[in-house]
Amino acid sequence: DGIEVRDWKVKGDNSVEFSAWDFSGQPIHNYTHQFFLFSHAIYLIVFDLAKHEFSGIIYWMYLIKARAQNAPVFLVGTSEDDKYCTEERVTEFNNLLKKTLDGYSADNVIISQHAVSFKTGKGLDDLRADILRTALRSSAVKRETPRSYLRLEAEIKATLNPQIVTQRSQPLVPAVISLEELKEMALGCGVRRDSLENAIGWLHDMGTICYFPDIARELVVIDPQWLVHAFSTLANLPPSFVHKGMIAAGHLTEIWRSPRLPEELHSFVLLLLERFGAVFRLEKEVGLVFVPCLLSEVPETSYCCLWP
C-alpha cells in the first residue's frame, strides 16, 4: 500500500532504536505520505546516482520543508559501484545538487550527502554512524519518555496483532476507535489523567496513531496503514468507476467495504483525505468526488483542440 514499517536498532557507544518507515517512490502514493511527516524524524531521500535525476529529490525536499520544517535530511545516492559513477561524476553530481538545494540551508535544514553501494556495502557504515550521531543530538531522543507512554504504545500494537487477539479470544479491533476508548486504554497502562493529552500527542508524533482533532475530535486512527489502504483503494480503481478523475460518492459503498472500511467511517476518511489534497468534494458537482491522481494524461496530439 505504499509504506513499509520496521523497527531498526543502530548500535554504537549509544544505541538507538528507530521506527523505520519506507515510503514507496511511486507518485500515486505521494498523497498519503503527507500524513506521516513529522519534524522530529530523520529523513533519508534515496536515489540512484547512475541516473543523474533531480526531480524526485526536489519534490521530497519541498514536501519535507512544508510538513516537517528544520528536520534533518540525508541524501543517499545508491549504485556507487556502477561503472558510470566515477569519483569525478559523483563529485560533479554532489556539487550540482548542492547548488540546486542551496535555499534549504537558510532554513536550517541539515543536509548530509552519502554515496553507498548495497552490493559491496561501501559507505553504509558511515551512513549508519551519521544517522546515529544525528539522532543522539535530537531533542526527541534526549527527552525522557514516561514508561506508561511506552506501555500504551505496546498495547495499541498488540491490539492490532491478529495472533495476540486470537489468543485473547476477542474479535479483531477496528483501525479506528473513539477518543474515550483510547483514554481508557491509556489509564489502564498507567498514564496519569492530567497527562492524557500529552500521551496522545506523543503517539501521534511517533506515527503510532493519527489524530486530527480539528477534523474529528472523537475519532482516533490506531493503524495508520489503514489510511494508506483507504486511499490506495481509490487510486487503483478500474476505469469503469472513473470519469475525468471523478467518482460518484454513491459508489463508495462498493469501493470501501466492511469490515475494514465500514460505511459509517466513509465521511471521516473523506475528510482526512481532503485535508491533504488527496480528494475533493465539489460544491457544484453534488455527489461527485474528485481524485486528482485518477486523471488520465492528455495526449500531446489533442493539445491543438485546447488552444486555437
C-alpha positions in Angstrom: 0.0 0.0 0.0 3.0 2.4 -0.3 4.6 2.2 3.2 6.5 -0.5 5.0 7.3 0.0 8.7 10.0 -1.9 10.6 11.9 -1.5 13.8 15.6 -0.8 13.3 18.3 -0.8 16.0 21.5 1.1 15.4 24.3 0.0 17.8 27.2 2.2 18.9 28.5 3.6 22.1 24.9 4.7 22.5 22.3 2.6 20.8 19.1 4.0 19.4 16.0 2.0 18.2 14.3 3.6 15.2 10.9 3.0 13.7 11.9 3.0 10.0 9.2 4.0 7.5 10.0 3.0 3.9 7.9 5.2 1.6 7.2 3.9 -1.9 8.7 6.1 -4.7 5.6 5.7 -6.9 3.9 9.1 -7.5 0.5 7.6 -6.9 1.3 7.2 -3.2 2.6 10.7 -2.7 -0.7 12.0 -1.4 -0.8 9.8 1.7 2.9 10.2 2.6 2.0 13.6 3.9 0.1 12.0 6.8 3.4 10.7 8.2 5.9 13.6 8.0 6.9 14.8 11.4 9.6 17.4 12.4 11.3 15.1 15.0 12.0 12.5 12.3 15.2 11.9 10.3 14.6 11.7 6.6 16.6 9.7 4.0 15.9 10.6 0.4 17.3 7.6 -1.6 18.1 7.9 -5.3 20.1 6.2 -8.0 23.4 8.0 -8.6 23.8 6.5 -12.0 20.6 8.2 -13.3 21.6 11.8 -12.6 17.9 12.7 -11.9 16.9 15.6 -9.6 13.1 15.9 -9.8 12.3 13.2 -7.2 14.9 14.7 -4.8 13.5 18.2 -5.2 9.9 17.0 -4.7 10.7 15.3 -1.4 12.7 18.3 -0.2 9.8 20.6 -0.8 7.4 18.2 0.9 9.6 17.8 4.0 10.2 21.6 4.1 6.4 22.1 4.1 5.4 19.4 6.6 8.5 18.9 8.8 10.5 22.2 8.7 14.0 22.0 10.1 14.1 18.2 10.1 17.5 16.7 9.2 17.7 15.2 5.7 20.2 12.7 4.4 20.6 12.5 0.6 21.7 8.9 -0.1 22.9 8.0 -3.6 22.9 4.3 -4.4 24.8 2.4 -7.2 28.1 3.9 -6.0 29.7 0.7 -7.5 28.2 1.4 -11.0 30.9 1.9 -13.7 29.4 5.3 -14.6 29.7 6.5 -11.0 33.3 7.6 -11.2 34.7 9.8 -8.4 34.6 12.8 -10.7 30.9 12.1 -11.7 29.8 11.7 -8.0 31.7 15.0 -7.1 30.1 16.8 -10.0 26.6 15.4 -9.1 27.0 16.5 -5.4 28.1 20.0 -6.4 25.2 20.4 -8.8 22.8 19.1 -6.2 24.2 21.4 -3.5 23.7 24.4 -5.8 20.1 23.3 -6.6 19.2 22.9 -3.0 21.0 26.0 -1.7 17.8 27.5 -0.4 17.3 24.8 2.2 20.4 25.8 4.2 18.8 29.1 5.0 16.0 27.2 6.7 18.5 25.4 9.0 17.7 22.0 7.4 20.7 19.7 8.0 21.7 18.1 4.7 24.2 15.3 4.7 25.1 13.5 1.4 26.3 9.9 1.1 27.2 7.7 -1.8 26.6 4.0 -1.0 26.6 0.6 -2.6 24.1 -2.1 -1.5 26.2 -4.7 -3.4 29.5 -4.1 -1.8 28.3 -2.4 1.4 30.6 0.6 0.7 29.5 3.8 2.6 26.8 2.0 4.7 28.8 2.1 7.9 29.5 5.8 7.6 25.8 6.4 6.9 24.7 4.4 10.0 27.2 6.3 12.1 26.0 9.7 10.8 22.3 8.8 11.4 23.2 7.7 15.0 25.1 10.9 15.6 22.2 13.0 14.3 19.6 11.0 16.4 21.6 11.5 19.6 21.6 15.3 19.0 17.8 15.2 18.6 15.7 16.6 21.4 13.3 13.7 20.8 16.0 11.2 21.9 17.3 13.4 24.7 13.8 13.8 26.2 12.8 11.1 28.6 9.6 9.3 27.6 7.4 8.0 30.5 7.2 4.2 30.7 3.4 4.5 30.7 3.5 6.0 27.2 5.7 3.1 26.0 3.3 0.6 27.6 0.4 2.3 25.8 2.2 2.2 22.5 2.8 -1.5 23.0 -0.8 -2.1 24.0 -2.0 -0.4 20.7 0.4 -2.5 18.6 -0.7 -5.7 20.4 -4.4 -4.8 19.8 -3.7 -4.8 16.0 -1.8 -8.1 16.1 -4.3 -10.8 15.0 -2.3 -13.6 16.7 -2.5 -11.8 20.1 -6.1 -11.0 19.6 -6.9 -14.7 18.8 -5.1 -15.8 22.0 -7.3 -13.4 23.9 -10.4 -14.9 22.1 -11.5 -11.4 21.1 -12.6 -10.1 17.7 -10.1 -8.0 15.7 -10.3 -4.4 16.9 -11.0 -2.0 14.1 -8.4 0.5 13.0 -10.5 3.5 14.3 -11.5 3.8 17.9 -13.1 6.6 19.9 -11.1 9.1 21.9 -12.7 7.8 25.0 -11.6 4.2 24.3 -8.0 5.4 23.8 -8.1 7.4 27.1 -9.4 4.3 28.9 -6.6 2.2 27.4 -4.1 4.9 28.4 -5.4 5.0 32.0 -5.1 1.2 32.1 -1.4 1.5 31.1 -0.7 3.9 34.0 -0.9 7.2 32.1 -2.0 9.9 34.6 -5.3 11.6 33.8 -3.6 15.0 33.6 -1.1 13.6 31.0 -3.6 12.1 28.6 -3.3 14.9 26.1 0.5 14.7 26.1 0.4 11.0 25.7 -1.9 11.2 22.7 0.2 13.9 21.2 3.3 11.8 21.7 1.7 8.8 20.0 0.7 10.9 17.0 4.2 12.3 16.7 5.7 8.8 16.8 3.3 7.7 14.0 1.6 5.1 16.2 -1.7 6.8 15.7 -3.3 9.5 13.5 -5.3 12.0 15.5 -6.7 15.2 13.9 -9.0 16.9 16.4 -9.8 19.7 14.0 -11.4 17.2 11.7 -12.9 14.6 14.1 -12.2 15.2 17.7 -13.8 12.0 18.9 -12.1 9.5 16.5 -8.5 8.2 16.5 -6.9 6.0 13.8 -4.7 3.5 15.7 -3.5 1.8 12.5 -2.0 4.5 10.1 -1.6 1.9 7.4 -5.4 1.8 7.3 -5.5 5.3 5.9 -3.0 4.4 3.2 -5.1 1.4 2.3 -8.2 3.5 2.0 -6.5 5.9 -0.5 -4.8 3.1 -2.4 -8.2 1.5 -3.0 -9.4 4.7 -4.6 -6.1 5.3 -6.6 -6.3 1.8 -8.1 -9.9 1.8 -9.2 -10.8 0.2 -12.6 -11.8 2.7 -15.3 -15.5 1.7 -15.1 -15.7 3.7 -11.8 -13.9 6.8 -13.0 -14.9 9.7 -15.3 -12.5 12.6 -15.8 -10.9 12.0 -12.4 -14.2 11.9 -10.6 -16.1 9.1 -9.0 -19.7 9.0 -7.8 -20.0 9.3 -4.0 -22.7 6.6 -4.2 -20.1 4.1 -5.4 -18.1 4.4 -2.2 -20.1 1.6 -0.6 -18.9 -0.7 -3.4 -15.3 0.6 -3.2 -14.8 0.8 0.6 -16.4 -2.3 2.2 -16.8 -3.8 5.6 -15.3 -5.0 7.8 -12.2 -2.9 7.0 -13.9 0.2 5.7 -17.5 0.3 7.1 -19.9 2.8 5.6 -20.2 4.8 8.9 -16.5 5.8 8.5 -16.6 6.9 4.9 -17.3 10.6 5.7 -14.4 10.5 8.2 -12.0 9.1 5.6 -13.0 11.6 3.0 -12.4 14.5 5.5 -8.9 13.2 6.2 -8.0 12.7 2.6 -9.4 16.2 1.7 -7.2 17.8 4.4 -4.1 16.7 2.4 -5.5 17.4 -1.1 -5.8 13.7 -2.0 -9.5 14.1 -2.8 -12.0 17.0 -3.2 -15.8 17.1 -2.9 -17.0 19.7 -5.4 -19.7 22.1 -4.3 -21.1 22.5 -7.9 -21.0 18.8 -8.6 -23.0 17.3 -5.7 -22.5 13.6 -5.3 -19.1 13.5 -7.0 -15.6 13.1 -5.5 -12.6 14.4 -7.5 -9.5 12.3 -7.1 -6.6 14.1 -8.9 -4.4 11.1 -9.3 -7.1 9.4 -11.3 -6.9 12.0 -14.1 -5.7 10.5 -17.3 -2.9 12.3 -19.2 -3.9 14.4 -22.1 -2.2 13.0 -25.3 0.0 15.6 -27.0 -1.9 15.3 -30.3 -5.1 16.7 -28.6 -3.4 20.0 -27.4 -4.5 21.8 -30.7 -8.1 21.2 -29.6 -7.5 23.1 -26.3 -5.6 26.1 -27.8 -6.6 27.9 -31.0 
